[in-house]
Amino acid sequence: MDHTDQRSHWKIYLGIAGIIILVISLVYTTYLAQRLQEGERNKALLLFNAYETFKDADPEADFTLQLTIFENNQDIPIIVATEAGEVLFGKNFGIDLDTNRVFLQQRLNRLREKGPAPISLSDESNKEYIYYQNSKLHELLTYFPIIQLLLLIAFVTIGFISINNARRAEQNRVWVGMAKETAHQLGTPISAILGWIEHLRALFQDDTAQLSELKTAQNEVLDEMQNDVDRLDLIADRFSKIGSSPALTSIDLYAQMREITAYIRRRASRKIEFFEPPSDTPALMADINPPLFNWVIENIMRNALDALEEGTGSITWQITDHAGYIEVDITDTGKGIPASKIKTVFEPGYTTKTRGWGLGLSLAQRIIENYHKGKIFVKQSKIGEGTTFAINLPKKSKK
């Protein structure tokens, strides 16, 4: 599965998670609001029962007792009114009865039309009713799902935008890196061909040179130019395979690694030593695509050459046959990778070189993991001591 599929799946997971959170929140908040509404009605009924109890105990109880009981209510807005609709008492509306009787009357009319069913104060001669509305807490709890929905929409939107921006940024880095990688890959053989052309011109301008010597030198130059042209053809073949499903061939890994090492050795400083297993080591077969696999190893070895300070040090590779896979380790004695950067070296755009293109290891990871179904990682690295890259390849399938 490539990174695009992973991002698409993350978007789906993010959307599903958001919907689940929203549904749970709505259900639970609605449940709490209903319970709170029942509790507020019970509380209003409790105030009424308290008033009735005291009134029955003291028939002389007057309106002052009623006010005292209802004054204890500090959260539920309550209006006590006559059957005819005259306001007798109001509480928790944030206003004073004497100066805002008109407001209380308007609020009473609204409660009589759309509010909860009033509680009747049982007095046949002069019926009174307790009208109440939901508390501020209930209102806040009612609006809470809407607020949460808006926040969730904002969260999901920001998440989608961030993922899309990250994808576009990565794509831009890949395209820029691909262009620089192409120029870098083509630069070496093209420079070599230009050098051989100049060498041929210098040979034929040498009047003292013998014909046999010229022919020998010419053949050598033509052979090297043919190698560089083959190299250009190989580079074109590598880039043509990106995005497709290249065929895997059963290849001896030892022979393949020796071929790549020989190519890198010819282009490295003579002060750098290369260590590899003995030439008589038995063959170990693995299913690989040689051009792409060579590209991976070359990238790692070129990075190793760049890491060797002052052009001195060594590069060592070895192959280990494990139970379910084959491990290829490439170790250099260079400057090492900081621990904080080990997990980011395979990201597009990462490089420590001022001239770097920052795509080699990213492509190497894609080649090994997507095309060869293997794994590539930094096995170990210490500052000032060196780095080991490991490549795990599935063993050759048995037919």
C-alpha positions as CSV (number, residue, x, y, z in Angstrom):
1,M,0.0,0.0,0.0
2,D,1.5,3.3,-1.0
3,H,1.4,6.6,0.9
4,T,-1.6,7.9,-1.2
5,D,-3.7,4.9,-0.2
6,Q,-2.7,5.4,3.4
7,R,-3.7,9.1,3.4
8,S,-7.1,8.2,1.7
9,H,-7.7,5.6,4.4
10,W,-6.8,8.1,7.1
11,K,-9.4,10.5,5.7
12,I,-12.0,7.8,5.9
13,Y,-11.0,6.8,9.4
14,L,-11.1,10.5,10.5
15,G,-14.6,11.0,9.0
16,I,-15.9,7.8,10.6
17,A,-14.4,8.7,14.0
18,G,-15.9,12.1,13.8
19,I,-19.4,10.7,13.0
20,I,-19.1,8.2,15.9
21,I,-18.1,10.9,18.3
22,L,-20.9,13.2,17.1
23,V,-23.6,10.4,17.5
24,I,-22.4,9.4,20.9
25,S,-22.3,13.0,22.0
26,L,-25.8,13.8,20.7
27,V,-27.3,10.7,22.3
28,Y,-25.6,11.2,25.6
29,T,-26.3,15.0,25.7
30,T,-29.9,14.5,24.9
31,Y,-30.2,11.9,27.6
32,L,-28.6,14.3,30.1
33,A,-30.9,17.2,29.0
34,Q,-34.0,15.0,29.5
35,R,-32.8,13.9,33.0
36,L,-32.1,17.5,33.9
37,Q,-35.5,18.7,32.6
38,E,-37.2,16.0,34.7
39,G,-35.1,17.0,37.7
40,E,-36.1,20.7,37.3
41,R,-39.8,19.8,37.2
42,N,-39.4,17.7,40.3
43,K,-37.6,20.5,42.0
44,A,-40.4,22.9,41.2
45,L,-42.9,20.4,42.4
46,L,-40.8,20.0,45.6
47,L,-41.0,23.7,46.2
48,F,-44.7,23.6,45.8
49,N,-45.0,20.6,48.2
50,A,-42.9,22.4,50.8
51,Y,-45.2,25.5,50.5
52,E,-48.3,23.3,50.8
53,T,-46.9,21.5,53.8
54,F,-46.1,24.7,55.7
55,K,-49.4,26.3,54.7
56,D,-51.4,23.3,56.0
57,A,-49.4,23.3,59.2
58,D,-50.1,27.0,59.7
59,P,-53.4,28.1,58.1
60,E,-52.4,31.7,58.9
61,A,-49.4,31.4,56.6
62,D,-49.4,34.3,54.1
63,F,-47.6,35.3,51.0
64,T,-44.5,35.9,53.0
65,L,-44.1,32.2,53.7
66,Q,-44.6,31.5,50.0
67,L,-41.9,34.0,49.1
68,T,-39.5,32.5,51.7
69,I,-39.8,29.0,50.2
70,F,-39.4,30.1,46.6
71,E,-36.5,32.4,47.5
72,N,-34.5,29.2,48.2
73,N,-34.6,28.3,44.5
74,Q,-31.5,29.8,43.0
75,D,-31.4,28.4,39.5
76,I,-34.8,27.6,38.0
77,P,-36.7,30.6,36.7
78,I,-40.2,30.5,38.3
79,I,-43.3,32.7,38.1
80,V,-46.2,32.2,40.4
81,A,-49.4,33.6,38.9
82,T,-53.2,33.5,39.4
83,E,-55.6,31.6,37.3
84,A,-56.4,34.8,35.5
85,G,-52.8,35.3,34.6
86,E,-51.7,38.0,37.2
87,V,-48.1,37.7,38.2
88,L,-47.7,37.2,42.0
89,F,-44.0,36.3,42.2
90,G,-41.0,35.9,39.9
91,K,-37.6,34.5,40.6
92,N,-34.3,33.9,38.7
93,F,-35.1,36.0,35.7
94,G,-32.4,38.5,36.6
95,I,-34.9,41.3,37.2
96,D,-36.8,42.9,40.1
97,L,-40.5,42.2,40.4
98,D,-41.5,45.8,41.3
99,T,-39.5,47.5,38.5
100,N,-40.0,44.9,35.8
101,R,-43.5,43.6,36.2
102,V,-44.2,44.2,32.5
103,F,-41.3,41.9,31.6
104,L,-42.4,39.2,33.9
105,Q,-45.9,39.4,32.4
106,Q,-44.5,39.0,28.9
107,R,-42.4,36.1,30.0
108,L,-45.5,34.5,31.7
109,N,-47.5,34.8,28.5
110,R,-44.7,33.1,26.7
111,L,-44.5,30.3,29.2
112,R,-48.3,29.8,29.1
113,E,-48.1,29.3,25.3
114,K,-44.8,27.3,24.9
115,G,-43.4,26.5,28.3
116,P,-43.6,23.3,30.3
117,A,-47.0,22.4,31.9
118,P,-47.5,24.5,35.0
119,I,-48.0,23.1,38.5
120,S,-51.3,23.9,40.1
121,L,-51.4,25.2,43.7
122,S,-54.5,23.5,45.1
123,D,-56.7,26.3,46.3
124,E,-60.2,26.0,45.0
125,S,-61.2,29.5,46.0
126,N,-58.1,31.2,44.5
127,K,-56.1,28.9,42.2
128,E,-52.5,29.7,41.6
129,Y,-50.0,28.2,39.3
130,I,-46.2,27.8,39.2
131,Y,-44.8,28.5,35.8
132,Y,-41.2,27.6,35.2
133,Q,-38.7,27.5,32.4
134,N,-35.6,25.5,31.9
135,S,-32.5,26.7,33.8
136,K,-29.4,28.2,32.2
137,L,-27.6,25.0,32.7
138,H,-30.3,23.1,30.8
139,E,-30.1,25.7,28.0
140,L,-26.3,25.4,27.8
141,L,-26.6,21.6,27.8
142,T,-29.2,21.8,25.0
143,Y,-26.9,24.0,22.8
144,F,-23.8,22.0,23.7
145,P,-24.3,19.4,20.8
146,I,-24.5,22.2,18.3
147,I,-21.3,23.8,19.6
148,Q,-19.7,20.4,19.6
149,L,-20.8,19.7,16.1
150,L,-19.3,23.0,14.9
151,L,-16.1,22.2,16.7
152,L,-16.1,18.7,15.2
153,I,-16.7,20.1,11.7
154,A,-13.8,22.6,12.2
155,F,-11.6,19.8,13.4
156,V,-12.4,17.5,10.5
157,T,-12.0,20.4,8.0
158,I,-8.6,21.4,9.4
159,G,-7.6,17.7,9.4
160,F,-8.5,17.3,5.7
161,I,-6.8,20.6,4.8
162,S,-3.7,19.6,6.7
163,I,-3.6,16.2,5.0
164,N,-4.1,17.6,1.6
165,N,-1.5,20.3,2.1
166,A,1.0,17.7,3.4
167,R,0.3,15.6,0.4
168,R,0.7,18.5,-2.0
169,A,3.9,19.5,-0.3
170,E,5.3,16.0,-0.4
171,Q,4.4,15.7,-4.1
172,N,6.2,19.0,-4.8
173,R,9.2,17.7,-3.0
174,V,9.1,14.5,-4.9
175,W,8.9,16.2,-8.3
176,V,11.6,18.7,-7.4
177,G,13.7,15.8,-6.1
178,M,13.0,13.7,-9.1
179,A,14.2,16.4,-11.4
180,K,17.4,16.8,-9.4
181,E,17.9,13.1,-9.1
182,T,17.6,12.8,-12.9
183,A,20.2,15.5,-13.4
184,H,22.4,13.9,-10.8
185,Q,22.1,10.4,-12.3
186,L,22.7,11.6,-15.9
187,G,25.5,14.0,-14.9
188,T,28.2,11.4,-14.1
189,P,28.1,9.4,-17.4
190,I,27.6,12.5,-19.5
191,S,30.7,14.1,-17.8
192,A,32.6,10.9,-18.4
193,I,31.7,10.8,-22.1
194,L,32.8,14.5,-22.5
195,G,36.1,13.6,-20.8
196,W,36.7,10.7,-23.1
197,I,36.0,12.8,-26.2
198,E,38.6,15.3,-25.0
199,H,41.0,12.5,-24.4
200,L,40.5,11.2,-27.9
201,R,41.1,14.6,-29.4
202,A,44.3,15.0,-27.3
203,L,45.5,11.5,-28.6
204,F,45.1,12.3,-32.2
205,Q,46.7,15.7,-31.8
206,D,49.8,14.1,-30.5
207,D,52.2,13.9,-33.5
208,T,54.6,11.6,-31.7
209,A,52.1,8.9,-31.1
210,Q,52.4,5.6,-33.0
211,L,49.5,4.2,-34.9
212,S,49.4,1.1,-32.8
213,E,49.3,3.1,-29.7
214,L,46.5,5.3,-31.0
215,K,44.5,2.2,-31.9
216,T,45.0,0.7,-28.5
217,A,44.1,3.9,-26.7
218,Q,41.1,4.4,-29.1
219,N,39.7,1.0,-28.3
220,E,40.1,1.6,-24.6
221,V,38.3,5.0,-24.8
222,L,35.6,3.5,-27.0
223,D,35.1,0.7,-24.4
224,E,34.7,3.2,-21.6
225,M,32.4,5.4,-23.7
226,Q,30.3,2.3,-24.4
227,N,30.1,1.6,-20.6
228,D,28.9,5.2,-20.0
229,V,26.3,4.9,-22.8
230,D,25.2,1.6,-21.2
231,R,25.0,3.5,-18.0
232,L,22.7,6.1,-19.6
233,D,20.5,3.4,-20.9
234,L,20.4,1.8,-17.5
235,I,19.3,5.1,-15.9
236,A,16.5,5.5,-18.5
237,D,15.4,2.0,-17.8
238,R,15.3,2.7,-14.0
239,F,13.2,5.8,-14.4
240,S,10.9,4.0,-16.8
241,K,10.1,1.4,-14.1
242,I,9.0,3.9,-11.5
243,G,5.2,3.7,-11.1
244,S,5.0,0.3,-12.8
245,S,5.3,-3.2,-11.5
246,P,8.8,-4.4,-12.5
247,A,9.5,-8.0,-13.0
248,L,11.6,-9.8,-10.3
249,T,14.3,-12.2,-11.3
250,S,16.1,-14.8,-9.3
251,I,19.6,-13.4,-8.8
252,D,22.7,-14.3,-6.7
253,L,22.9,-11.4,-4.2
254,Y,26.6,-11.9,-3.7
255,A,27.4,-11.5,-7.4
256,Q,25.0,-8.5,-7.7
257,M,26.6,-6.7,-4.7
258,R,30.1,-7.3,-6.1
259,E,29.1,-5.8,-9.4
260,I,27.7,-2.7,-7.7
261,T,30.7,-2.4,-5.4
262,A,33.1,-2.6,-8.4
263,Y,31.2,0.3,-10.1
264,I,31.3,2.5,-6.9
265,R,35.0,1.6,-6.2
266,R,36.1,2.9,-9.6
267,R,34.5,6.3,-8.8
268,A,35.7,6.5,-5.2
269,S,38.9,7.9,-3.7
270,R,41.7,5.4,-3.5
271,K,42.0,6.2,0.2
272,I,38.6,4.5,0.8
273,E,38.7,0.8,1.4
274,F,35.9,-1.6,0.4
275,F,35.4,-4.9,2.3
276,E,33.2,-7.7,1.1
277,P,32.7,-11.5,1.6
278,P,35.3,-13.8,0.0
279,S,34.8,-14.5,-3.7
280,D,34.2,-18.2,-3.1
281,T,31.2,-17.6,-0.8
282,P,28.3,-19.9,-2.0
283,A,25.6,-18.2,-4.1
284,L,22.5,-16.9,-2.3
285,M,19.5,-16.4,-4.6
286,A,16.8,-13.8,-4.1
287,D,14.0,-12.4,-6.3
288,I,15.0,-8.8,-7.2
289,N,14.8,-6.4,-10.1
290,P,18.5,-5.8,-10.8
291,P,18.4,-2.2,-12.2
292,L,16.2,-1.0,-9.3
293,F,18.1,-3.0,-6.7
294,N,21.4,-1.6,-8.0
295,W,19.9,1.9,-7.7
296,V,19.2,1.4,-4.0
297,I,22.6,0.0,-3.2
298,E,24.3,2.8,-5.2
299,N,22.4,5.4,-3.3
300,I,23.4,4.0,0.0
301,M,27.0,3.6,-1.0
302,R,27.1,7.2,-2.5
303,N,25.7,8.5,0.8
304,A,28.4,6.5,2.6
305,L,31.1,8.1,0.4
306,D,29.7,11.5,1.2
307,A,29.7,10.6,5.0
308,L,33.4,9.7,4.9
309,E,35.2,12.8,6.1
310,E,38.3,13.9,4.1
311,G,37.8,11.0,1.7
312,T,39.2,8.3,4.0
313,G,37.5,5.4,5.7
314,S,35.8,2.2,4.7
315,I,32.6,0.7,3.4
316,T,31.7,-2.9,4.3
317,W,28.8,-5.0,3.1
318,Q,27.7,-8.4,4.2
319,I,24.8,-10.7,3.7
320,T,23.0,-12.8,6.3
321,D,20.7,-15.7,5.6
322,H,17.9,-15.7,8.2
323,A,15.0,-18.1,8.5
324,G,12.4,-16.1,6.6
325,Y,14.4,-13.4,4.9
326,I,17.9,-12.3,3.6
327,E,19.5,-9.3,5.2
328,V,22.0,-7.1,3.4
329,D,24.0,-4.8,5.7
330,I,26.0,-1.8,4.4
331,T,28.3,-0.1,6.9
332,D,30.5,3.0,6.6
333,T,32.9,4.6,9.1
334,G,31.6,8.1,8.4
335,K,30.3,10.9,10.5
336,G,27.0,9.1,11.5
337,I,23.4,10.2,11.7
338,P,22.0,12.1,14.7
339,A,19.5,10.0,16.6
340,S,16.8,12.6,16.1
341,K,17.1,12.3,12.3
342,I,17.2,8.5,11.9
343,K,13.4,8.3,11.5
344,T,13.3,11.1,8.9
345,V,16.2,10.1,6.5
346,F,13.7,8.4,4.2
347,E,11.4,11.4,3.9
348,P,11.4,13.2,0.6
349,G,13.5,16.3,0.8
350,Y,15.7,15.2,3.6
351,T,19.4,15.7,3.0
352,T,22.5,16.9,4.8
353,K,24.3,17.9,1.6
354,T,24.4,21.5,0.4
355,R,24.1,20.2,-3.2
356,G,21.7,17.4,-2.2
357,W,18.4,16.5,-3.9
358,G,17.0,14.6,-0.9
359,L,15.2,11.9,-2.8
360,G,17.6,9.0,-3.0
361,L,16.6,7.2,0.2
362,S,13.0,8.0,-0.3
363,L,13.1,6.3,-3.7
364,A,15.2,3.5,-2.2
365,Q,12.5,2.9,0.4
366,R,9.8,2.8,-2.2
367,I,11.7,0.4,-4.4
368,I,12.5,-2.1,-1.6
369,E,9.1,-1.9,0.2
370,N,6.7,-1.5,-2.7
371,Y,8.4,-3.4,-5.4
372,H,10.4,-6.0,-3.5
373,K,8.1,-6.4,-0.5
374,G,11.1,-6.0,1.8
375,K,12.2,-3.5,4.3
376,I,15.0,-0.9,4.5
377,F,16.0,0.9,7.7
378,V,18.9,2.4,9.6
379,K,20.1,-0.5,11.7
380,Q,22.5,1.5,13.8
381,S,24.4,4.8,13.7
382,K,26.8,6.6,16.0
383,I,28.1,10.1,15.6
384,G,31.7,10.0,14.6
385,E,31.7,6.2,14.2
386,G,29.5,5.4,11.2
387,T,26.2,4.1,10.0
388,T,24.7,0.7,9.0
389,F,21.8,0.5,6.6
390,A,20.0,-2.8,6.5
391,I,17.8,-4.3,3.7
392,N,15.6,-7.3,4.4
393,L,14.4,-9.2,1.3
394,P,12.0,-12.1,1.2
395,K,13.6,-15.4,0.4
396,K,13.3,-16.7,-3.1
397,S,9.9,-18.4,-3.6
398,K,10.0,-22.1,-4.0
399,K,8.3,-23.5,-7.1
